[in-house]
């Protein structure tokens, strides 16, 4: 059995799911509980299941952290539990990129049974669920067996307007599925099982499709896998048996019309990915029959019920039409994005035990990713222990950020069936541990305010929380690993290792939204960052006029530092440093440095020039003040040859689109993307040099 978990909010649900597996009439050989990049939850589950019914080795063991789920199918179709394994639960960290697909692949790689079954973390299985799934494997042609998923509405009953034809939107069986035991194109991942050999033949779940903990409720990864499986295994049969029943909990927020539209739109995006991966013919075959027969009949029933005065009829008909339109729109947008190279989907071949040419466990049986999670444990606030309510978000979210630099990239992507290869780095990126060689360029992202409604003065250089979340999701999807400015400088000076795809996330000035909005989003991904503080703009005893918006207080800066963000210097009052005389130049740099040291107990080692401007004199002053590296702007990737005191950054602003952001971080920015910023930079340089020339002639200074 493989159950994937990702949030402590479902703690009780996860325990219910495991309990239902332990109560099966046909016991599972073992239960694998895979935690998706949440160290606190990983620890808590490992502690909970340590003991007679569990395995404390989960987070650090090889099979550890691995939950073998194998219903060993016999020739007669009846499964038998592995000796002594029934009821045992093992907890492991998702060894791949964030998301449900990679979590399932982690479970598959650890499983030793002949059949691997999957159950959602918010579902409860009927006692005979596994027995009915296993029964289908009496036929050697059967490669996968799914079951029937029934909704359990949080409100106690189905909303009157919610059509049964759209129960797939809440992860359940919907009107239009065949009854009894029937052959299907695909099973549904939250209530499914596969022969272990199927993954060796077809690969695992594609990590570019499906849920990843982000805002968009994507899906469809099991559809794409099943189509690949049918192509890879001649004569493969995939079944659904509606006697294999699970009960899926539907929270109140998913009972809303807004969620139905969002989920339908996301389904359209997912179907576009699937069509790109396996072709529109196979990818949409079932959907054509559904949209031409099932949905029109549902609309007709709704209209009929409305005419007869039955409650909800008009709402159901309208919901079907609106959901269909949202899905069609999502498919259209997804098709455009995939043609433009966005939303890639590449199959991941899991290291299923016994597969040919597959990698062995790490030395000592360590699970990839588990060691990093282990290092985070001391800092993570575990909600089970009831940590202090005040600052809980700082302590828990921040601890994840603090350990992010120690966490490497995900596991290898496949080179093809039965063959694993290392992940391919992006343009010019050197992978960790490859040895000496020219250092690759690194994107350093420059943010300012993160907020929904910043002041007019801060608006142009701000980003909304939603856009920032989308940008972080893109970085995670592309395999980038954020490091701090200090870590990049140290690595480039010493020749030490960096992650395969390093990126720097930096915030200038010290806007309050960095703590309110950015920190929780960074923590969700386990990302670190650098804040460059303008000490005179921070709320507190050292304030100076001129702050463009609501700024951080010193308590919040300390909270960010505790969370693992590097705190760098950005001057005291944010002047154009190259326009200052020597005395005030030194004062601006050194006062900022000294205030940060006094308030945080540690002096900053990284500096960012206000407005991105510097000169040889300014750079020397920064160096003399003890800073090891400093950042400019330049709107280009950073390279070692720029020198440690003039590393370039990329401006991220309100009008930066998702497509433009992707081009910027991948080093594929066109002239149009950065033309305005570069023109302004060059223009201001001319103005500043003219002012300097006038001062030299007139003998004036500041």
Secondary structure, DSSP 4 states (H G I P E B T S, - for coil): -EEEE--GGGHHHHHHHHHHHHT-SS--S-EEEEE-S-HHHHHHHHHHH-STTEETTTTT-SSTT------EE-TTS-EEPPTTTTT-EEEEE--SSSSHHHHHHHHHHH--SSEEEEE-TTEEE-TTHHHHHHHGGGSTTEEEEEEEEEEEETTSS--TT--GGGGGGGTS--TTSPPSEEE-S---TTEEEEEHHHHHHH-S--TTSS--SSSS----HHHHHHHHHHHHSTT-EEEEEEEEEEEEEE-GGGGSHHHHHHHHHHHHHHHHHHHHHH-HHHHTHHHHHIIIIIHHHHHHHHHHHHHTT-TTHHHHHHHHHHHHHHHHHHHHHHHHHHHTT-S---------TT-TTPPPPPGGGPPTTHHHHHHHTTTSPPGGGT--STTHIIIIIHHHHHTGGG-----PPEEETTEE-PPPP-TTPPPTT--SSPPPPBEEEEE--B-SS--HHHHTT-B-HHHHHHHHHHHHHTT-EE--HHHHHHHHHHT----TTEEEEEEEETBTHIIIIIHHHHHHHT---EEEE-GGGSBSTT--S---S-B-BHHHHHHHHHTT-EEEE--SS---GGGS-HHHHHHHHHHHHHHHHHHHSS---EEE-GGG---HHHHHHHHHTT-SEEEEEETS-B-GGG-TT-EEEEE--TT--HHHHHHHHTT---HHHHHHHHHHHHHHHHHHHHHHHHHHHHT---
